[in-house]
Amino acid sequence: MPTHWILVVDDETFVRDLLNEFLSKQGYNVVIAESGEMATELAQKHDLDVALVDLKMPGIDGLETLNRLKNIHPHMPVIIMTGYPTIETSIKALRLGAYDYVLKPFKLNELKTAIEKALKERRLKVEIDLLRGKIKSIEDELQKYEFEHEQPIHQPQPSEHHKENESHDRNLASNQDTILEQLRKLGELKEMGVLTDKEFEEKKAILLARL
């Protein structure tokens, strides 16, 4: 199981020490920042998984820190910690991309659950991006294949008839191998749930029509 990196941002020494000790015992790597400015610097140096950010801090407050962290690590969930919740700040935090809101004084077990849920969401977002990349690659290959086989077919000259037949046979075998590979990739995407049954059948029909 990979070790995750958690960023803790709070201007109170007691809170930083408490979370550092608790999260370290849970098996996390913990990075500590006492201000939004320091958090921004650390975020540029570390591949972070989740951030816990206090709302009320001198200098850069929690909302601006949230905004900066999301610009550096778009997929990183940020959990806002505050003892002074208001509807206005809650709405602003959500608009800036906050994952959750934790009220102080918080229960450590509840915070642990929030972090675990945040890590799960981050993992899903990364996996979705990877799947989208695979789908784009397959679609590009399909478009390339369809374009190549929409080109006009020239009739061979009588003197070259035998040569063209041999070339046609080789191309046919190559095309069949390509189609089989595309079908295999489509099947994998269907098994992963990326393609619906209808989408799979439509794309399969396009390929089979080229045989």
PyMOL commands that place a pseudoatom at each C-alpha (Angstrom):
pseudoatom trace, name=CA, resn=MET, resi=1, chain=A, elem=C, hetatm=0, pos=[0.000, 0.000, 0.000]
pseudoatom trace, name=CA, resn=PRO, resi=2, chain=A, elem=C, hetatm=0, pos=[1.529, 3.349, -1.052]
pseudoatom trace, name=CA, resn=THR, resi=3, chain=A, elem=C, hetatm=0, pos=[2.262, 5.960, 1.586]
pseudoatom trace, name=CA, resn=HIS, resi=4, chain=A, elem=C, hetatm=0, pos=[0.287, 9.169, 1.120]
pseudoatom trace, name=CA, resn=TRP, resi=5, chain=A, elem=C, hetatm=0, pos=[1.487, 12.698, 1.758]
pseudoatom trace, name=CA, resn=ILE, resi=6, chain=A, elem=C, hetatm=0, pos=[-0.703, 14.971, 3.894]
pseudoatom trace, name=CA, resn=LEU, resi=7, chain=A, elem=C, hetatm=0, pos=[-0.129, 18.724, 4.157]
pseudoatom trace, name=CA, resn=VAL, resi=8, chain=A, elem=C, hetatm=0, pos=[-1.211, 20.350, 7.433]
pseudoatom trace, name=CA, resn=VAL, resi=9, chain=A, elem=C, hetatm=0, pos=[-1.544, 24.142, 7.391]
pseudoatom trace, name=CA, resn=ASP, resi=10, chain=A, elem=C, hetatm=0, pos=[-2.351, 25.877, 10.691]
pseudoatom trace, name=CA, resn=ASP, resi=11, chain=A, elem=C, hetatm=0, pos=[-0.892, 28.830, 12.558]
pseudoatom trace, name=CA, resn=GLU, resi=12, chain=A, elem=C, hetatm=0, pos=[-1.491, 27.156, 15.954]
pseudoatom trace, name=CA, resn=THR, resi=13, chain=A, elem=C, hetatm=0, pos=[1.450, 25.073, 17.170]
pseudoatom trace, name=CA, resn=PHE, resi=14, chain=A, elem=C, hetatm=0, pos=[-0.798, 22.802, 19.248]
pseudoatom trace, name=CA, resn=VAL, resi=15, chain=A, elem=C, hetatm=0, pos=[-2.944, 21.871, 16.232]
pseudoatom trace, name=CA, resn=ARG, resi=16, chain=A, elem=C, hetatm=0, pos=[0.091, 21.250, 14.006]
pseudoatom trace, name=CA, resn=ASP, resi=17, chain=A, elem=C, hetatm=0, pos=[1.759, 19.029, 16.607]
pseudoatom trace, name=CA, resn=LEU, resi=18, chain=A, elem=C, hetatm=0, pos=[-1.460, 17.121, 17.321]
pseudoatom trace, name=CA, resn=LEU, resi=19, chain=A, elem=C, hetatm=0, pos=[-2.171, 16.378, 13.675]
pseudoatom trace, name=CA, resn=ASN, resi=20, chain=A, elem=C, hetatm=0, pos=[1.440, 15.579, 12.906]
pseudoatom trace, name=CA, resn=GLU, resi=21, chain=A, elem=C, hetatm=0, pos=[1.544, 12.958, 15.670]
pseudoatom trace, name=CA, resn=PHE, resi=22, chain=A, elem=C, hetatm=0, pos=[-1.882, 11.505, 14.890]
pseudoatom trace, name=CA, resn=LEU, resi=23, chain=A, elem=C, hetatm=0, pos=[-1.455, 11.272, 11.115]
pseudoatom trace, name=CA, resn=SER, resi=24, chain=A, elem=C, hetatm=0, pos=[2.076, 9.887, 11.401]
pseudoatom trace, name=CA, resn=LYS, resi=25, chain=A, elem=C, hetatm=0, pos=[0.722, 7.059, 13.564]
pseudoatom trace, name=CA, resn=GLN, resi=26, chain=A, elem=C, hetatm=0, pos=[-1.835, 6.349, 10.826]
pseudoatom trace, name=CA, resn=GLY, resi=27, chain=A, elem=C, hetatm=0, pos=[1.040, 5.727, 8.409]
pseudoatom trace, name=CA, resn=TYR, resi=28, chain=A, elem=C, hetatm=0, pos=[0.922, 9.006, 6.510]
pseudoatom trace, name=CA, resn=ASN, resi=29, chain=A, elem=C, hetatm=0, pos=[3.843, 11.200, 5.571]
pseudoatom trace, name=CA, resn=VAL, resi=30, chain=A, elem=C, hetatm=0, pos=[3.068, 14.607, 7.071]
pseudoatom trace, name=CA, resn=VAL, resi=31, chain=A, elem=C, hetatm=0, pos=[4.261, 17.987, 5.818]
pseudoatom trace, name=CA, resn=ILE, resi=32, chain=A, elem=C, hetatm=0, pos=[3.742, 20.895, 8.225]
pseudoatom trace, name=CA, resn=ALA, resi=33, chain=A, elem=C, hetatm=0, pos=[3.195, 24.563, 7.357]
pseudoatom trace, name=CA, resn=GLU, resi=34, chain=A, elem=C, hetatm=0, pos=[2.453, 27.395, 9.798]
pseudoatom trace, name=CA, resn=SER, resi=35, chain=A, elem=C, hetatm=0, pos=[1.197, 29.790, 7.135]
pseudoatom trace, name=CA, resn=GLY, resi=36, chain=A, elem=C, hetatm=0, pos=[-0.361, 29.926, 3.684]
pseudoatom trace, name=CA, resn=GLU, resi=37, chain=A, elem=C, hetatm=0, pos=[2.888, 31.256, 2.252]
pseudoatom trace, name=CA, resn=MET, resi=38, chain=A, elem=C, hetatm=0, pos=[4.854, 28.297, 3.591]
pseudoatom trace, name=CA, resn=ALA, resi=39, chain=A, elem=C, hetatm=0, pos=[2.163, 25.890, 2.389]
pseudoatom trace, name=CA, resn=THR, resi=40, chain=A, elem=C, hetatm=0, pos=[2.453, 27.252, -1.139]
pseudoatom trace, name=CA, resn=GLU, resi=41, chain=A, elem=C, hetatm=0, pos=[6.226, 26.754, -1.120]
pseudoatom trace, name=CA, resn=LEU, resi=42, chain=A, elem=C, hetatm=0, pos=[5.938, 23.195, 0.210]
pseudoatom trace, name=CA, resn=ALA, resi=43, chain=A, elem=C, hetatm=0, pos=[3.245, 22.309, -2.332]
pseudoatom trace, name=CA, resn=GLN, resi=44, chain=A, elem=C, hetatm=0, pos=[5.646, 23.197, -5.119]
pseudoatom trace, name=CA, resn=LYS, resi=45, chain=A, elem=C, hetatm=0, pos=[8.250, 20.800, -3.716]
pseudoatom trace, name=CA, resn=HIS, resi=46, chain=A, elem=C, hetatm=0, pos=[6.084, 17.797, -2.776]
pseudoatom trace, name=CA, resn=ASP, resi=47, chain=A, elem=C, hetatm=0, pos=[3.635, 15.566, -4.622]
pseudoatom trace, name=CA, resn=LEU, resi=48, chain=A, elem=C, hetatm=0, pos=[0.863, 15.938, -2.044]
pseudoatom trace, name=CA, resn=ASP, resi=49, chain=A, elem=C, hetatm=0, pos=[-2.302, 13.845, -1.771]
pseudoatom trace, name=CA, resn=VAL, resi=50, chain=A, elem=C, hetatm=0, pos=[-4.492, 15.770, 0.694]
pseudoatom trace, name=CA, resn=ALA, resi=51, chain=A, elem=C, hetatm=0, pos=[-4.260, 19.137, 2.444]
pseudoatom trace, name=CA, resn=LEU, resi=52, chain=A, elem=C, hetatm=0, pos=[-5.778, 20.200, 5.793]
pseudoatom trace, name=CA, resn=VAL, resi=53, chain=A, elem=C, hetatm=0, pos=[-6.000, 23.990, 5.838]
pseudoatom trace, name=CA, resn=ASP, resi=54, chain=A, elem=C, hetatm=0, pos=[-7.057, 26.268, 8.686]
pseudoatom trace, name=CA, resn=LEU, resi=55, chain=A, elem=C, hetatm=0, pos=[-9.454, 29.002, 7.593]
pseudoatom trace, name=CA, resn=LYS, resi=56, chain=A, elem=C, hetatm=0, pos=[-8.337, 31.844, 9.895]
pseudoatom trace, name=CA, resn=MET, resi=57, chain=A, elem=C, hetatm=0, pos=[-4.616, 32.552, 9.569]
pseudoatom trace, name=CA, resn=PRO, resi=58, chain=A, elem=C, hetatm=0, pos=[-2.549, 35.745, 9.501]
pseudoatom trace, name=CA, resn=GLY, resi=59, chain=A, elem=C, hetatm=0, pos=[-1.252, 36.756, 6.097]
pseudoatom trace, name=CA, resn=ILE, resi=60, chain=A, elem=C, hetatm=0, pos=[-2.728, 34.472, 3.452]
pseudoatom trace, name=CA, resn=ASP, resi=61, chain=A, elem=C, hetatm=0, pos=[-5.968, 33.110, 4.854]
pseudoatom trace, name=CA, resn=GLY, resi=62, chain=A, elem=C, hetatm=0, pos=[-7.352, 29.625, 4.306]
pseudoatom trace, name=CA, resn=LEU, resi=63, chain=A, elem=C, hetatm=0, pos=[-9.421, 30.510, 1.230]
pseudoatom trace, name=CA, resn=GLU, resi=64, chain=A, elem=C, hetatm=0, pos=[-6.504, 32.083, -0.616]
pseudoatom trace, name=CA, resn=THR, resi=65, chain=A, elem=C, hetatm=0, pos=[-4.287, 29.157, 0.448]
pseudoatom trace, name=CA, resn=LEU, resi=66, chain=A, elem=C, hetatm=0, pos=[-6.925, 26.780, -0.908]
pseudoatom trace, name=CA, resn=ASN, resi=67, chain=A, elem=C, hetatm=0, pos=[-6.957, 28.634, -4.222]
pseudoatom trace, name=CA, resn=ARG, resi=68, chain=A, elem=C, hetatm=0, pos=[-3.167, 28.523, -4.558]
pseudoatom trace, name=CA, resn=LEU, resi=69, chain=A, elem=C, hetatm=0, pos=[-2.938, 24.848, -3.612]
pseudoatom trace, name=CA, resn=LYS, resi=70, chain=A, elem=C, hetatm=0, pos=[-5.579, 23.869, -6.188]
pseudoatom trace, name=CA, resn=ASN, resi=71, chain=A, elem=C, hetatm=0, pos=[-3.622, 25.728, -8.866]
pseudoatom trace, name=CA, resn=ILE, resi=72, chain=A, elem=C, hetatm=0, pos=[-0.517, 23.714, -8.008]
pseudoatom trace, name=CA, resn=HIS, resi=73, chain=A, elem=C, hetatm=0, pos=[-2.231, 20.329, -7.454]
pseudoatom trace, name=CA, resn=PRO, resi=74, chain=A, elem=C, hetatm=0, pos=[-5.646, 20.375, -9.214]
pseudoatom trace, name=CA, resn=HIS, resi=75, chain=A, elem=C, hetatm=0, pos=[-6.519, 16.809, -8.151]
pseudoatom trace, name=CA, resn=MET, resi=76, chain=A, elem=C, hetatm=0, pos=[-5.565, 17.277, -4.489]
pseudoatom trace, name=CA, resn=PRO, resi=77, chain=A, elem=C, hetatm=0, pos=[-8.564, 17.397, -2.117]
pseudoatom trace, name=CA, resn=VAL, resi=78, chain=A, elem=C, hetatm=0, pos=[-8.363, 20.265, 0.363]
pseudoatom trace, name=CA, resn=ILE, resi=79, chain=A, elem=C, hetatm=0, pos=[-10.179, 20.015, 3.693]
pseudoatom trace, name=CA, resn=ILE, resi=80, chain=A, elem=C, hetatm=0, pos=[-10.886, 23.338, 5.406]
pseudoatom trace, name=CA, resn=MET, resi=81, chain=A, elem=C, hetatm=0, pos=[-10.626, 23.454, 9.222]
pseudoatom trace, name=CA, resn=THR, resi=82, chain=A, elem=C, hetatm=0, pos=[-12.362, 26.220, 11.146]
pseudoatom trace, name=CA, resn=GLY, resi=83, chain=A, elem=C, hetatm=0, pos=[-13.855, 27.105, 14.493]
pseudoatom trace, name=CA, resn=TYR, resi=84, chain=A, elem=C, hetatm=0, pos=[-15.825, 29.992, 12.984]
pseudoatom trace, name=CA, resn=PRO, resi=85, chain=A, elem=C, hetatm=0, pos=[-18.040, 28.589, 10.237]
pseudoatom trace, name=CA, resn=THR, resi=86, chain=A, elem=C, hetatm=0, pos=[-20.358, 30.848, 8.252]
pseudoatom trace, name=CA, resn=ILE, resi=87, chain=A, elem=C, hetatm=0, pos=[-22.553, 30.206, 5.247]
pseudoatom trace, name=CA, resn=GLU, resi=88, chain=A, elem=C, hetatm=0, pos=[-20.619, 32.788, 3.243]
pseudoatom trace, name=CA, resn=THR, resi=89, chain=A, elem=C, hetatm=0, pos=[-17.200, 31.239, 3.842]
pseudoatom trace, name=CA, resn=SER, resi=90, chain=A, elem=C, hetatm=0, pos=[-18.595, 27.748, 3.256]
pseudoatom trace, name=CA, resn=ILE, resi=91, chain=A, elem=C, hetatm=0, pos=[-19.929, 28.776, -0.164]
pseudoatom trace, name=CA, resn=LYS, resi=92, chain=A, elem=C, hetatm=0, pos=[-16.657, 30.499, -1.084]
pseudoatom trace, name=CA, resn=ALA, resi=93, chain=A, elem=C, hetatm=0, pos=[-14.647, 27.449, -0.066]
pseudoatom trace, name=CA, resn=LEU, resi=94, chain=A, elem=C, hetatm=0, pos=[-16.804, 25.114, -2.148]
pseudoatom trace, name=CA, resn=ARG, resi=95, chain=A, elem=C, hetatm=0, pos=[-16.598, 27.418, -5.157]
pseudoatom trace, name=CA, resn=LEU, resi=96, chain=A, elem=C, hetatm=0, pos=[-12.814, 27.404, -4.868]
pseudoatom trace, name=CA, resn=GLY, resi=97, chain=A, elem=C, hetatm=0, pos=[-12.813, 23.606, -4.866]
pseudoatom trace, name=CA, resn=ALA, resi=98, chain=A, elem=C, hetatm=0, pos=[-12.716, 22.630, -1.184]
pseudoatom trace, name=CA, resn=TYR, resi=99, chain=A, elem=C, hetatm=0, pos=[-13.457, 18.944, -0.673]
pseudoatom trace, name=CA, resn=ASP, resi=100, chain=A, elem=C, hetatm=0, pos=[-14.838, 19.167, 2.878]
pseudoatom trace, name=CA, resn=TYR, resi=101, chain=A, elem=C, hetatm=0, pos=[-15.324, 21.401, 5.903]
pseudoatom trace, name=CA, resn=VAL, resi=102, chain=A, elem=C, hetatm=0, pos=[-14.221, 20.243, 9.395]
pseudoatom trace, name=CA, resn=LEU, resi=103, chain=A, elem=C, hetatm=0, pos=[-15.280, 22.128, 12.496]
pseudoatom trace, name=CA, resn=LYS, resi=104, chain=A, elem=C, hetatm=0, pos=[-12.907, 22.768, 15.393]
pseudoatom trace, name=CA, resn=PRO, resi=105, chain=A, elem=C, hetatm=0, pos=[-12.558, 21.257, 17.873]
pseudoatom trace, name=CA, resn=PHE, resi=106, chain=A, elem=C, hetatm=0, pos=[-12.705, 18.180, 15.641]
pseudoatom trace, name=CA, resn=LYS, resi=107, chain=A, elem=C, hetatm=0, pos=[-12.756, 14.519, 16.579]
pseudoatom trace, name=CA, resn=LEU, resi=108, chain=A, elem=C, hetatm=0, pos=[-9.663, 12.774, 15.254]
pseudoatom trace, name=CA, resn=ASN, resi=109, chain=A, elem=C, hetatm=0, pos=[-11.584, 9.699, 14.085]
pseudoatom trace, name=CA, resn=GLU, resi=110, chain=A, elem=C, hetatm=0, pos=[-13.949, 11.895, 12.077]
pseudoatom trace, name=CA, resn=LEU, resi=111, chain=A, elem=C, hetatm=0, pos=[-10.991, 13.686, 10.558]
pseudoatom trace, name=CA, resn=LYS, resi=112, chain=A, elem=C, hetatm=0, pos=[-9.435, 10.320, 9.698]
pseudoatom trace, name=CA, resn=THR, resi=113, chain=A, elem=C, hetatm=0, pos=[-12.626, 9.294, 7.895]
pseudoatom trace, name=CA, resn=ALA, resi=114, chain=A, elem=C, hetatm=0, pos=[-12.699, 12.574, 5.963]
pseudoatom trace, name=CA, resn=ILE, resi=115, chain=A, elem=C, hetatm=0, pos=[-9.096, 12.055, 4.839]
pseudoatom trace, name=CA, resn=GLU, resi=116, chain=A, elem=C, hetatm=0, pos=[-9.771, 8.484, 3.720]
pseudoatom trace, name=CA, resn=LYS, resi=117, chain=A, elem=C, hetatm=0, pos=[-12.759, 9.637, 1.657]
pseudoatom trace, name=CA, resn=ALA, resi=118, chain=A, elem=C, hetatm=0, pos=[-10.688, 12.456, 0.160]
pseudoatom trace, name=CA, resn=LEU, resi=119, chain=A, elem=C, hetatm=0, pos=[-7.931, 10.027, -0.849]
pseudoatom trace, name=CA, resn=LYS, resi=120, chain=A, elem=C, hetatm=0, pos=[-10.502, 7.774, -2.512]
pseudoatom trace, name=CA, resn=GLU, resi=121, chain=A, elem=C, hetatm=0, pos=[-11.907, 10.675, -4.519]
pseudoatom trace, name=CA, resn=ARG, resi=122, chain=A, elem=C, hetatm=0, pos=[-8.429, 11.776, -5.593]
pseudoatom trace, name=CA, resn=ARG, resi=123, chain=A, elem=C, hetatm=0, pos=[-7.625, 8.238, -6.750]
pseudoatom trace, name=CA, resn=LEU, resi=124, chain=A, elem=C, hetatm=0, pos=[-10.860, 8.075, -8.759]
pseudoatom trace, name=CA, resn=LYS, resi=125, chain=A, elem=C, hetatm=0, pos=[-10.144, 11.412, -10.449]
pseudoatom trace, name=CA, resn=VAL, resi=126, chain=A, elem=C, hetatm=0, pos=[-6.675, 10.239, -11.470]
pseudoatom trace, name=CA, resn=GLU, resi=127, chain=A, elem=C, hetatm=0, pos=[-8.064, 6.941, -12.779]
pseudoatom trace, name=CA, resn=ILE, resi=128, chain=A, elem=C, hetatm=0, pos=[-10.760, 8.765, -14.756]
pseudoatom trace, name=CA, resn=ASP, resi=129, chain=A, elem=C, hetatm=0, pos=[-8.127, 10.971, -16.390]
pseudoatom trace, name=CA, resn=LEU, resi=130, chain=A, elem=C, hetatm=0, pos=[-6.105, 7.876, -17.319]
pseudoatom trace, name=CA, resn=LEU, resi=131, chain=A, elem=C, hetatm=0, pos=[-9.185, 6.197, -18.816]
pseudoatom trace, name=CA, resn=ARG, resi=132, chain=A, elem=C, hetatm=0, pos=[-10.028, 9.326, -20.771]
pseudoatom trace, name=CA, resn=GLY, resi=133, chain=A, elem=C, hetatm=0, pos=[-6.520, 9.279, -22.185]
pseudoatom trace, name=CA, resn=LYS, resi=134, chain=A, elem=C, hetatm=0, pos=[-6.919, 5.641, -23.243]
pseudoatom trace, name=CA, resn=ILE, resi=135, chain=A, elem=C, hetatm=0, pos=[-10.297, 6.367, -24.845]
pseudoatom trace, name=CA, resn=LYS, resi=136, chain=A, elem=C, hetatm=0, pos=[-8.827, 9.322, -26.740]
pseudoatom trace, name=CA, resn=SER, resi=137, chain=A, elem=C, hetatm=0, pos=[-5.973, 7.148, -27.987]
pseudoatom trace, name=CA, resn=ILE, resi=138, chain=A, elem=C, hetatm=0, pos=[-8.347, 4.438, -29.217]
pseudoatom trace, name=CA, resn=GLU, resi=139, chain=A, elem=C, hetatm=0, pos=[-10.651, 6.975, -30.861]
pseudoatom trace, name=CA, resn=ASP, resi=140, chain=A, elem=C, hetatm=0, pos=[-7.676, 8.535, -32.641]
pseudoatom trace, name=CA, resn=GLU, resi=141, chain=A, elem=C, hetatm=0, pos=[-6.612, 5.103, -33.902]
pseudoatom trace, name=CA, resn=LEU, resi=142, chain=A, elem=C, hetatm=0, pos=[-10.155, 4.360, -35.087]
pseudoatom trace, name=CA, resn=GLN, resi=143, chain=A, elem=C, hetatm=0, pos=[-10.389, 7.680, -36.927]
pseudoatom trace, name=CA, resn=LYS, resi=144, chain=A, elem=C, hetatm=0, pos=[-7.022, 7.091, -38.547]
pseudoatom trace, name=CA, resn=TYR, resi=145, chain=A, elem=C, hetatm=0, pos=[-8.078, 3.607, -39.602]
pseudoatom trace, name=CA, resn=GLU, resi=146, chain=A, elem=C, hetatm=0, pos=[-11.414, 4.827, -41.000]
pseudoatom trace, name=CA, resn=PHE, resi=147, chain=A, elem=C, hetatm=0, pos=[-9.701, 7.650, -42.897]
pseudoatom trace, name=CA, resn=GLU, resi=148, chain=A, elem=C, hetatm=0, pos=[-7.135, 5.323, -44.475]
pseudoatom trace, name=CA, resn=HIS, resi=149, chain=A, elem=C, hetatm=0, pos=[-9.843, 2.944, -45.682]
pseudoatom trace, name=CA, resn=GLU, resi=150, chain=A, elem=C, hetatm=0, pos=[-12.022, 5.677, -47.142]
pseudoatom trace, name=CA, resn=GLN, resi=151, chain=A, elem=C, hetatm=0, pos=[-9.371, 6.514, -49.760]
pseudoatom trace, name=CA, resn=PRO, resi=152, chain=A, elem=C, hetatm=0, pos=[-10.331, 5.711, -53.393]
pseudoatom trace, name=CA, resn=ILE, resi=153, chain=A, elem=C, hetatm=0, pos=[-9.291, 2.301, -54.681]
pseudoatom trace, name=CA, resn=HIS, resi=154, chain=A, elem=C, hetatm=0, pos=[-7.530, 2.431, -58.062]
pseudoatom trace, name=CA, resn=GLN, resi=155, chain=A, elem=C, hetatm=0, pos=[-8.063, -0.362, -60.549]
pseudoatom trace, name=CA, resn=PRO, resi=156, chain=A, elem=C, hetatm=0, pos=[-4.793, -2.168, -61.292]
pseudoatom trace, name=CA, resn=GLN, resi=157, chain=A, elem=C, hetatm=0, pos=[-3.325, -2.146, -64.764]
pseudoatom trace, name=CA, resn=PRO, resi=158, chain=A, elem=C, hetatm=0, pos=[-3.534, -5.521, -66.510]
pseudoatom trace, name=CA, resn=SER, resi=159, chain=A, elem=C, hetatm=0, pos=[0.251, -5.850, -66.544]
pseudoatom trace, name=CA, resn=GLU, resi=160, chain=A, elem=C, hetatm=0, pos=[0.385, -5.334, -62.788]
pseudoatom trace, name=CA, resn=HIS, resi=161, chain=A, elem=C, hetatm=0, pos=[-2.614, -7.479, -61.878]
pseudoatom trace, name=CA, resn=HIS, resi=162, chain=A, elem=C, hetatm=0, pos=[-0.662, -10.254, -60.215]
pseudoatom trace, name=CA, resn=LYS, resi=163, chain=A, elem=C, hetatm=0, pos=[1.490, -7.820, -58.244]
pseudoatom trace, name=CA, resn=GLU, resi=164, chain=A, elem=C, hetatm=0, pos=[-1.572, -5.927, -56.987]
pseudoatom trace, name=CA, resn=ASN, resi=165, chain=A, elem=C, hetatm=0, pos=[-3.256, -9.148, -55.857]
pseudoatom trace, name=CA, resn=GLU, resi=166, chain=A, elem=C, hetatm=0, pos=[-0.255, -10.062, -53.743]
pseudoatom trace, name=CA, resn=SER, resi=167, chain=A, elem=C, hetatm=0, pos=[-0.162, -6.583, -52.216]
pseudoatom trace, name=CA, resn=HIS, resi=168, chain=A, elem=C, hetatm=0, pos=[-3.891, -6.730, -51.533]
pseudoatom trace, name=CA, resn=ASP, resi=169, chain=A, elem=C, hetatm=0, pos=[-3.524, -10.043, -49.714]
pseudoatom trace, name=CA, resn=ARG, resi=170, chain=A, elem=C, hetatm=0, pos=[-0.764, -8.656, -47.517]
pseudoatom trace, name=CA, resn=ASN, resi=171, chain=A, elem=C, hetatm=0, pos=[-2.744, -5.504, -46.731]
pseudoatom trace, name=CA, resn=LEU, resi=172, chain=A, elem=C, hetatm=0, pos=[-5.840, -7.552, -45.954]
pseudoatom trace, name=CA, resn=ALA, resi=173, chain=A, elem=C, hetatm=0, pos=[-3.973, -9.697, -43.455]
pseudoatom trace, name=CA, resn=SER, resi=174, chain=A, elem=C, hetatm=0, pos=[-2.453, -6.599, -41.851]
pseudoatom trace, name=CA, resn=ASN, resi=175, chain=A, elem=C, hetatm=0, pos=[-5.842, -4.895, -41.662]
pseudoatom trace, name=CA, resn=GLN, resi=176, chain=A, elem=C, hetatm=0, pos=[-7.395, -7.944, -40.065]
pseudoatom trace, name=CA, resn=ASP, resi=177, chain=A, elem=C, hetatm=0, pos=[-4.709, -7.961, -37.380]
pseudoatom trace, name=CA, resn=THR, resi=178, chain=A, elem=C, hetatm=0, pos=[-5.322, -4.244, -36.758]
pseudoatom trace, name=CA, resn=ILE, resi=179, chain=A, elem=C, hetatm=0, pos=[-9.079, -4.756, -36.448]
pseudoatom trace, name=CA, resn=LEU, resi=180, chain=A, elem=C, hetatm=0, pos=[-8.639, -7.648, -34.029]
pseudoatom trace, name=CA, resn=GLU, resi=181, chain=A, elem=C, hetatm=0, pos=[-6.372, -5.485, -31.861]
pseudoatom trace, name=CA, resn=GLN, resi=182, chain=A, elem=C, hetatm=0, pos=[-8.929, -2.664, -31.896]
pseudoatom trace, name=CA, resn=LEU, resi=183, chain=A, elem=C, hetatm=0, pos=[-11.685, -5.086, -30.945]
pseudoatom trace, name=CA, resn=ARG, resi=184, chain=A, elem=C, hetatm=0, pos=[-9.585, -6.338, -28.046]
pseudoatom trace, name=CA, resn=LYS, resi=185, chain=A, elem=C, hetatm=0, pos=[-9.090, -2.767, -26.766]
pseudoatom trace, name=CA, resn=LEU, resi=186, chain=A, elem=C, hetatm=0, pos=[-12.795, -2.026, -27.085]
pseudoatom trace, name=CA, resn=GLY, resi=187, chain=A, elem=C, hetatm=0, pos=[-13.543, -5.171, -25.095]
pseudoatom trace, name=CA, resn=GLU, resi=188, chain=A, elem=C, hetatm=0, pos=[-11.198, -4.019, -22.311]
pseudoatom trace, name=CA, resn=LEU, resi=189, chain=A, elem=C, hetatm=0, pos=[-12.932, -0.638, -22.115]
pseudoatom trace, name=CA, resn=LYS, resi=190, chain=A, elem=C, hetatm=0, pos=[-16.329, -2.351, -21.956]
pseudoatom trace, name=CA, resn=GLU, resi=191, chain=A, elem=C, hetatm=0, pos=[-15.130, -4.618, -19.116]
pseudoatom trace, name=CA, resn=MET, resi=192, chain=A, elem=C, hetatm=0, pos=[-13.895, -1.569, -17.184]
pseudoatom trace, name=CA, resn=GLY, resi=193, chain=A, elem=C, hetatm=0, pos=[-17.293, 0.049, -17.599]
pseudoatom trace, name=CA, resn=VAL, resi=194, chain=A, elem=C, hetatm=0, pos=[-15.952, 2.923, -19.697]
pseudoatom trace, name=CA, resn=LEU, resi=195, chain=A, elem=C, hetatm=0, pos=[-18.082, 1.932, -22.707]
pseudoatom trace, name=CA, resn=THR, resi=196, chain=A, elem=C, hetatm=0, pos=[-21.736, 1.004, -22.467]
pseudoatom trace, name=CA, resn=ASP, resi=197, chain=A, elem=C, hetatm=0, pos=[-23.028, -2.077, -24.291]
pseudoatom trace, name=CA, resn=LYS, resi=198, chain=A, elem=C, hetatm=0, pos=[-24.553, 0.170, -26.941]
pseudoatom trace, name=CA, resn=GLU, resi=199, chain=A, elem=C, hetatm=0, pos=[-21.327, 2.147, -27.477]
pseudoatom trace, name=CA, resn=PHE, resi=200, chain=A, elem=C, hetatm=0, pos=[-19.344, -1.075, -27.671]
pseudoatom trace, name=CA, resn=GLU, resi=201, chain=A, elem=C, hetatm=0, pos=[-21.669, -2.581, -30.290]
pseudoatom trace, name=CA, resn=GLU, resi=202, chain=A, elem=C, hetatm=0, pos=[-21.625, 0.600, -32.387]
pseudoatom trace, name=CA, resn=LYS, resi=203, chain=A, elem=C, hetatm=0, pos=[-17.836, 0.804, -32.456]
pseudoatom trace, name=CA, resn=LYS, resi=204, chain=A, elem=C, hetatm=0, pos=[-17.526, -2.940, -33.046]
pseudoatom trace, name=CA, resn=ALA, resi=205, chain=A, elem=C, hetatm=0, pos=[-19.883, -2.706, -36.035]
pseudoatom trace, name=CA, resn=ILE, resi=206, chain=A, elem=C, hetatm=0, pos=[-17.713, 0.028, -37.559]
pseudoatom trace, name=CA, resn=LEU, resi=207, chain=A, elem=C, hetatm=0, pos=[-14.640, -2.189, -37.303]
pseudoatom trace, name=CA, resn=LEU, resi=208, chain=A, elem=C, hetatm=0, pos=[-16.299, -5.355, -38.573]
pseudoatom trace, name=CA, resn=ALA, resi=209, chain=A, elem=C, hetatm=0, pos=[-17.659, -3.495, -41.585]
pseudoatom trace, name=CA, resn=ARG, resi=210, chain=A, elem=C, hetatm=0, pos=[-14.058, -2.959, -42.673]
pseudoatom trace, name=CA, resn=LEU, resi=211, chain=A, elem=C, hetatm=0, pos=[-13.278, -6.685, -42.909]
for i in range(1, 211): cmd.bond("trace and resi %d" % i, "trace and resi %d" % (i + 1))
show_as sticks, trace
zoom trace
